[in-house]
Amino acid sequence: MSSGAVKRMHMIKKVGISVIAVLFILSTIQFPRLVFAEGSAMITLSNNEATAPGEEFTVNVEITNNPGFCGAAFEFRYDTNTLELVRFISEGLMKGGTLENPAESVIGFISGTDINDDGLLFSAVFKVKDNALTGMYNIEMDVRQGRALNFVNSDRDVVEVIFIPGFVIVTGNNEPQANNDDQPNPDQSNNDEPGQLTDPNDNQPTNNNPIRDTSRIVAVSPNGSEREFLMRNNGSDREYSFDDGISWTRVPDDGIITTPEGTKISIDGKGESDYTVENLPPALASTSPNQTLIAGVPLQAWIAIGLVSVAAVIVLFIMMRRRSGVLNAAKSTRSVGSKKASQGNKQSRR
């Protein structure tokens, strides 16, 4: 085999190894998957409005699409600087078998048989502390310590569940606090009491709620008039509300929303509108575009995998053609050499 053919073979091997390495890396990437798995139970917390400091309010916890459970341990997460869990009301499906610890924001349940009905599980009574600031405060619930085995059926199988958080709107005596870098979010706190999560990356208090960064936004018209509304980031989209969080609407891609009166508000300062938002909090300034998911994997990932696979097939095809060419050349060389040797033998015999 000639030196040129050897170099080509080494180059092809290097390209093939690179393609294989890329495919291996892609196989190890954890692409995002759909959160709402089909067949999962859904537990929803109710919302409360216009609650003043010192007042109590009740959060109803309901289950739908219940596959059956006999054991549970739940915990609440909320802003303990603003809210206090006072007591549980076990009048629903979990009546008669609860283990309650309001001080730790924990409630448990044990039953000898599976509970298969949909409806109210139990209720939790909260109190707004006297020093509470005006704002919207998220209340969420999860299995105790995030352990799936804290929600099981009589066969000791884990029951898959999706939690839908609730919120309460507190009407304190102060002005609403904006959610930006200069003014901390009122529905966050900076202690490690039960019901709190703290982000170690920036030492800023965070709420482990997928619905986050709720802020009261002020839009201004050219003549100086103002229009207030609520905005939040639900993890994939921005949403707005003109009725203090009772209902939410997704912000269109062009960033122009319409008020109940029919006027237009530009969220991002683009396009023609009657009002423009100034100093939008960074967390609400933009949002990730919606992704098309196929089998829980973004379409872009499938395209990338397809392109790499096609490239790998092309490289392998080239390698096979090159290898075939090299072998044919080697055979031809050997054939020519054999013929010359044969002719030489004949001449020597003569």
N, C-alpha and C positions, 0 to 999 in steps of 0.2 A: 504494500500500500504506500502511495506517495506521501510526502510530507504535507502537501496541500490537503489531501483527503483526511489525513490525521487531524490537522488543525480544524477543518470543518466539522469533523465528528466531535471534537472537544467543545467547539462553540455550540453545537446543537445540544450537547449534554448539559451545558451551563444554562441555556435557555429553558430546557425542560425542567431542570431542578428549580429554577426561579418560578416557573408556572406552578409547579407542585407546591412550593412554599406558599405562594399566594392563596391557592385553594385551601391549604391547611389553615392559614390565618383566618380566612373567611368562615371556615367550619367552626372555629372557636369563638367567633363574635356572638355575643348574646343580643340578638335583635329584640326590640321591644315587642311585647305580645299584648293581645287584647286583654284588658282588665276584667271585663264583664263576661265571665265564662258562662256558657249556656247551661242551665240547670242549677245554678247557684241560688241559694236562699238570699233574700234581700231584707236587711233590717234598716228601717228608716226612723230617724229622729224628727219630731215635729218642730216647727218654728214658732217663735213668740215675738210679738211686736209691742212697741211703746211701753216698756217696763221701766219704772222709775227706781232710783236708789232706795233700798229698804224694802222693796216689794218682793214677793215670791211669785214664781211662775212654774208651770208644770211642763215637762218634756215627756211626751208619750213615745214609747218605743214599740214599733209594730214590725211584724215579720210577714213577708209574702213569699210565695213559691217555696213553702216549707217542705223539705224532704223527710222531716222527722228528726227529733233530737231528744236526748234524755239527760244530758249533762252540759253545763255551760258555766263559764266564768268570764264576765265582761268588766271592762274598766272604762271610765270616762276621761276625756281630756278637754280642758277648757282653761280659761284665764283665771287662775286662783286669786289674782289681785282684784278682780272685779266680781267674780261669781263664787258662790259657796253652795255645795251640794248638801242639802239639809236632811233629806230622808227619801226613802223609796216607798212606792205604793204598789204592793204586790196583789193587784186585783185582776190581772190578765191571765194568759196561758201559763205563766210561771207561778201562779198562786199556790201557796201551800208547801213549796219546796225550796224557797229562797234562803240564801245565806247572805246577809246584808252587812256592809261596812261603809257607810257614807263618808266617814272620816278619811278613808283611803280611796274613795270614789270607785268602789268595787262592789259588784253584786254577783252571786253564784246561784246555781240551780241544780238540783238533783231529783230525778224521778225514776221509778222502777220500770216504766214503759215509755216509749217514744211519744212525744207530743207532735202531732201531724197537722194540726189546724193552722190556718193563717189568722192574723189578728193582733190585738194588743198583747205584748209580752208582759210589760210592767210600765210604771211611770216613775219619773224622778223629779223631785221638787227642788228647785234651786232658789237661792236668794241673791238679789243684787246688793252688793256691799254699799255702804253709805258714801264711800269716797269714789264710787264708780264714775268714769268719764263717759261722755256721750259717744256712742259708736255702735257698730255691729260686732257681735262677739260670736265666734264659732263654737259649737259644742259637738264633739265627736265621740264615738264609742268604738271599741275594738275588743278582740278577744284578749284576755288577761295576758300581759307581758308579750303580746304578739305571737303566742304559741297556739298553733292550729289545734292541738289536742285539747284545748280548753273549750271546744264546741264539738261534741260527738253524739252519735246515736247509740242505741242499745247494743249494737254489735261492735262498739268501740271504734267505729269508722269515723274519720274526720268529716264534718259537714262543711262543705264550702259555702262561704257567706260573703256578701258584699254589704258594706256599711255606707249608708247615705247620711251625712252629717246634717245637723240642724243649726239654727242660729237664734240669737235674741238681739233685739234692738233696744239699747238702753238710752233713755232720755234724761241725761244728767243736766246740771246747771251750766256746764261749760260749753264752749264752742267745740264743734266736731274737730277731731285731730286728723290732719292729712297723713297719708302713708308715704313719706318720702325720707330722704336721708337725714334731714334736719329735725323732723318730728317723728318719734317712734310710733308705730302702730298701736292703738289702744288695746287691741285684742291680742297683745303679746305681753309677756312678763319676763322677768329675768331671775327667777328663782327656780329651784329644783323640787318644788313641792309636788305631790301626786297630781297627775293631770297635766304636767308640763313636759315639754321636750325642748332641748337646747341644742342649737347647731354649734358643734365645736369648731367649725371652720372659721367663723367670723365673730364668735362670742356674742352674737346677737340672738335674742330670744326668737324662737320660731314656733309655729303651730303646725303639727303634722297632719293638717287637713288638706286634702287635694284641692278644695276650694279655698283660695288664699288671696292675700293682698287686696282686700276690699277697702275702697277709699271713697270718700265723698268728693266729687269733682265739681268744679265751678267753671262754667263756660261763659265767655264775655262777648257781647255783640259790639259792633263798631260805635254805637251810641252810648256804650257803658252799662247797659242793662245786663243782669246776670241770670243764669239758669243753672240750678243745682241738680245733680243726680248721683247715683251710686255706680261704681264700676268695680269689677273683680276679675281675677284671673283664675279660671277653673282648671288650669293645668295644660290645656291645649288651645283654648279660645279665650278671648276677652268678652265679657258680658256686661250689660248695663241695665239699670232699673230706675224707673221714674216713680215707683210707689214704695220707696223705702225697703226694697228687697223682697217684696211679696212675690213678684214675678220678674224673671230675667230674660233678656234677649241677647243673642249673639251679635257682636259688633261686626258689620259687614266688612268685606275685604278692602273696600275703598275708604274705610274709616269714617264714613258719614252716617250718623244716626238721626232718627226723626223723633221729635218730642210728641207727646199726646196732642199738642196744639197744632202740629203740622210743620213746625219750624225745623231747620236743619242745623246740626251741630257737627263740626269737624273735629274729630278726636286727635288726629295727627297733624292738623294745620294744613291739610291739602284739600283741594277742590273748593267749589263754591258752597257757601253755607251762611246761615244767619248768625251763628255763634262759633267761636273758636276756643278750644281748651288751651290754657297756658299752664306751664309748669306741671305737665302730667307726670306722676310718679314713675320712676324708671321701670318698676315691675309691671306697669301697665302700658308702657310706651310702645311695645311691640309684642307679638306672640308668635309662636312657631306655627308655620303653615300646616293645614290639615294634611295628613298623610293617607294615601290609599294603602290599605293593608290587605294582603293576600295570605290567608292561613296565619294571621298574626304577624307577618313580616312586611315591612314597608315595600311598596312597589319599586322604589329606587334600589333597594337591596337586591330584589329579584333581577333587575336589569343588570346590576353590577355582576352578580353571579353568572348570569347568562353570557355577558360579554367575556368574562374570564374563561368560561367553559368553551366558548367558541374559539377563543385564542389558543386554548390548550389543544383543542382538536386540530386546529391549523398547524400548530407547531409539531404535533405528533405526526401529522400527515407529511409535513416537510421532512421530518426526521426519517420516516419510512422511505420516502422517495429518494432522499440523499443516500440512505443506507443501501437501497436497491441499486442506485447508480454506482456507488463505490464497489459493491459486490460484482456488478456486471463488468465494471472496468477491470477489476482484479481477475475475473474469469477470462476476459478478453486478452489481458496481458499474459496470463498463463497459457492461453491457447496459442498466442503468437510465439511465445517462447518455446512451446512444444513443437510447433511447426518448424521453427528455425533449427531446433535441436535435431529433429528428424531429418531435415534436409542436410544438415552437417554430417550426420551419420551415413546417409546415403552417399554423399560425396567422398567421405573417407573410405568407404567400402570400394568405391570405384578406383 
